[in-house]
Amino acid sequence: MSHTTVMNELNDRIKEFIIAEVNPELQLTHIEDDEPLIESGIIDSLGILKIMSFLDEAYGVDLSAGEIKLENFRDIRTICRLVQEQQS
């Protein structure tokens, strides 16, 4: 599987998780890769914890307290990069 395919799959799974699990009441159908998740109200501190739990379960990415920086959850692209860095 190519790096691009893996990134696209990761990207899609994170978007689906945010839409379905983190903030379903917004009834989003799509999130842009560079959409500001925190500023736009799509995720909050509880949402960040849900995403961290999801990344740990789905990808074995254990984000310790040191990784819990708001800028790591700025947008989908940033979250994907964080996962890639943790896995390499």
C-alpha positions in Angstrom: 0.0 0.0 0.0 1.4 3.4 -1.0 2.1 6.1 1.5 -0.6 8.3 -0.1 -3.2 5.5 0.2 -2.4 5.0 3.8 -2.6 8.8 4.4 -6.0 9.0 2.6 -7.4 6.1 4.6 -6.2 7.6 7.8 -7.6 11.0 6.8 -11.0 9.5 6.0 -11.2 7.5 9.2 -10.4 10.5 11.3 -13.0 12.6 9.5 -15.6 9.8 9.9 -14.8 9.5 13.6 -15.1 13.2 14.2 -18.4 13.5 12.2 -20.0 10.4 13.8 -18.5 10.2 17.3 -17.0 13.5 18.4 -19.7 15.9 17.4 -22.7 14.1 15.8 -25.1 16.9 16.8 -23.6 19.2 14.2 -24.8 16.7 11.6 -21.7 17.4 9.4 -21.3 15.6 6.1 -17.8 16.8 5.3 -14.8 18.3 6.9 -12.0 20.0 4.9 -8.5 18.8 5.6 -7.5 22.3 6.7 -10.7 23.3 8.4 -9.9 24.8 11.9 -11.5 22.2 14.1 -11.2 24.0 17.4 -11.9 27.5 16.2 -15.0 26.4 14.2 -16.4 24.6 17.3 -16.2 21.1 15.7 -14.1 19.8 18.5 -13.6 20.9 22.1 -11.5 19.5 25.0 -13.7 16.5 25.3 -13.5 16.0 21.6 -9.7 16.0 21.8 -9.8 13.2 24.4 -12.2 11.2 22.2 -9.8 11.6 19.3 -6.8 10.6 21.4 -8.7 7.5 22.6 -9.6 6.6 19.0 -6.0 7.1 17.7 -4.8 4.8 20.5 -7.3 2.1 19.8 -7.2 2.2 16.0 -3.5 3.0 15.4 -1.7 2.2 18.6 -0.8 5.9 18.9 -0.4 6.7 22.6 -0.4 10.4 23.0 1.1 11.1 26.4 0.3 14.3 28.2 3.2 16.0 26.4 1.4 15.5 23.1 -1.8 17.1 24.2 -1.3 20.5 22.6 -4.2 22.2 21.0 -2.1 22.9 17.9 -1.8 19.1 17.4 -5.5 19.0 16.8 -5.8 22.2 14.7 -7.1 20.4 11.6 -7.4 17.0 10.0 -4.0 17.3 8.2 -2.2 18.1 11.5 -3.8 15.1 13.3 -2.8 12.8 10.4 0.8 14.1 10.6 0.9 13.5 14.3 -0.2 9.8 13.8 2.4 9.4 11.1 5.1 10.8 13.3 4.1 8.6 16.3 4.1 5.4 14.1 7.5 6.0 12.6 
